[in-house]
Amino acid sequence: MARDVKERRSYQDRRSYNATLRQEQAQLTRRRILEAARRLIAAAGYSTVTMDAIAKEAGVAYQTVYSIFGTKLRLAEAMIEAGWPHIDEALKLVEHGRASADPTVWLRTAATITRRINEPCGDLARFMRESGDPALLARYRKVEDERFSQLDEVAQFLERSGRLRSTITSSEALAVLWAMTGADWYSQLVFQRRWRPARFEEWLGDALINLLLEPAWEEHLVAGDRAVLRASVRRHGSPIRS
């Protein structure tokens, strides 16, 4: 009796172990297919890559890709889902901006977040936009609309700070923030022109500050003095020297 119980337990343990092993192997296969799809689609584009090519790149049978994902669209959606787990961590940096009364801190924080989001997955945003698939394009537009709404907090803060350039409205500042912190600028300068991500982050912070904020040396001036000073800068390219 004791021997039978022991054998049954041993059999159950082996079944549990085998089931766990199969699950791990299935996850590894799924990950390998997604990584292969991402490499091929990033290089050649969504419309030209076939499921058969993805299977060969992943080193699995054609049928395996279909049994896991069913269609190329569902594979692409899974690829997108798998590529964004770091976003929540990057967005925690928003608290750093909120904790400061300095608008330059907000803008450099926005540059850092842009790098941290796009460095691992800028290719995915570009892929969604260039895929030509209506479902993926709709998803891309939704992501961009959400990003636009989130950046409104920054634009409103810049206006309240008193440092927003008088030649630009808060709605225009929001549009500039949205455009420059998206995947396009990162893709063009880092992926295409081979900038280092750290250099892009530094440049973006500087560019946003120069485009959106009045120079710090104007803060103490009254309106009349500021107008005179700006006229001098336009003529001579530097502040008036006493």
N, C-alpha and C positions, 0 to 999 in steps of 0.2 A: 504493500500500500504506500509506504513512504517513498519507495523507489519510483512508483508511478507518478506520485505528486512531484517529485524532483524532476522527472523526465518532462512532465507537462510544463513545469516552470522554465526549464531549459529551452524547450521548444518555443514557448511564448517570448522568452528573452531574445532568441534568435530572430523570430518574426519581427519583433519591435526594432531590433538593430537593423535588419534588412530594410524595413520600411523607412527608417530614418536615413539610411544610406541612399536609398532610391530618391528620396526627397532632396537630399543634398546634391546628388548627381543631376537631378532634373533642374535645380536652381542654377547649377554651374553651366549646364547646357544652355539654359535660357539666357544667362548673362553673356555667354560666349556669342550667341546669335545676335543679341542686341549690340554688343561691341563691334561685331563684324558689320552689321547694318550701318552703324554710325560711321565707321571708317569709309565704307563704300559710298554712302549717300553724301557725306561731307565732301568727298573727292569728285564724284561724278554727277550728283543731283538725283533727286527722288524719282523722277520719271524714267530715267535711263537704267536704274538698278533693278534687277529682277530678283525674285525670291530664290531662284536657282543659283544666282551669283552669290547671294548672301549665304546660302547653305554651303557652297564651296569655300567661301572665305572663312566660315566658322568651323569647317571640318566636320559637318554633320550631313545626314541624308536630307534630301529635298523634302521628303515626307515629314521629317521631324519638325522642320520650320512650319509647315502647314498645320501639323497636329497641335503645336503650341500656340500659334498666333492666328491661324485661319486665313487672314488676308494681309496684304502689304500695308494697308491703312492701319489695321489693328497693331501690326508690328511697329509701325512708325509712331503710333500713339504711345505704345509701351516704351519705346526708345525715349520719347520726350519725357514721360513720367519718371523714368529711371535717371534722367540727366539733371534733375533740379533739386536734389535733396539738400543742397547747401544754402538755398535761398533764405530760409528762415534764420539761419545763423548769420548770414551777411546782413539781414535787415535789423538784427539786434543793435547794429551800430547806429541806428536812428536815435537811440537813447543818448548817444554821445552828442549828437547835434542838439537835441532838446535840452541837454544839461548846460548848454553854453548860450550866452547872450551875444556872442560874436558871429556875425553872418559868414565870415570866412571859414569858421569851423564847420558850419552847415554845408558849405559848398565843397570843402575838401572831404568831408564825410560822404557826400554824394559821389564824389570821384572814387573814393575807396570802395564804396558799395558797388559802383558800376564795374570796377575791375574784378571784385570778388565774385560777382554774379557771372560776368562774361568770360572770365579766364577759363573756367571749366566747361562752359556751355554756350558760348557765343555762337558756335557753329549750329546749335539746335535752333536758336532763334532765327538765324539766317535760313536754315533749312525750311522751317515752317513758312516763312515769307515767300521763299522761292519754289516751294513744292508744286504750286499750281492746283493742289487738291482743295476743293471748297471747304471741307471739314477742317483741314489743317490751317487754312487761311483764316477761317472764322475763329479758330482758337487763338491764332496769332493776334488778330485784332482785339480779341477780348483781353489778352494779356497786356497789350499796349494801352488799352483804355483803362485798365486797372492801375497800371503804372502811372499814367497821366493823373488819375485821381489822387494817388498817393503823394505825388510831388506837389500838389496844391498846398500842402502844409508848409513846404519850404518856401514857395513863392509868397505866401501870406506873411511868413516870418520876415522875409527880406523887406517887404513893404513896411512892416511895423518897426523894423530896426532903424529906419531913416537913412539907410545906406543904399537903397535901390536907386540906380541911376534915374535922373529926372527925365531922361529921353526915352525911357522904356516903362511900360505899364506892368502891373503885376501879372496880368493875363499873358502878356508877351514874354515876361520872365519865365512863366510856367511853360510856355511853348518851347522856349530855348532850352530849359532844363530837360524837358521830355526828349527833345531831339538829340541833345548832346550826350545824354546818359543812356541812350538806347544801344542796341547791338550794332547798328550800322557803323558808327564812328569807330567803335572798338574793332570791328571786323576789318574795316578799311586800313586802319593804321597798324594794328597788331598782326592780323592774319595776312594781309596783302602787302603792306609796306615793311613788315618785320620789326616793328617797334617792340621793345621789351614792355611787358605789362606794367612794370614799375614806372617806366618813363611815361607811358600813357596816363597812368593815374596822376602823376605829378603835373603833366601838361594839362590834363582836363581840369584839375583844381585851379591852376593858374588861369586858364582860359575863362572859366566860369566867373572867377573873381573879377577879372579885367573887363569882361563883357557886361556883368550885371551890377557891380557895385561902384559907387563913387569912390575915388581914391581916399585913403584914410586921412591924408593931409588936408582934406576939405572939411573935415567934421566940425572943426571949431569956428568956421567962417559963417558970418551972417549971409543972408541971401544976396545982398548987393555985392559984397566982397567976392562971393563965390562966382557970380556972373563975370566980374572983372577978371578973376583968376582963370576961368575957363577960356575967356577970350585970349588971354595971354598964352595959355597952353596951345590953343589952336594956331597962334601966330609963331610961337617960338619953340613949342614942343617940350617945355619944362615949366615948372612953377615960377612965379615972379620971385626974384631974389631981392632982398632989401639991401 
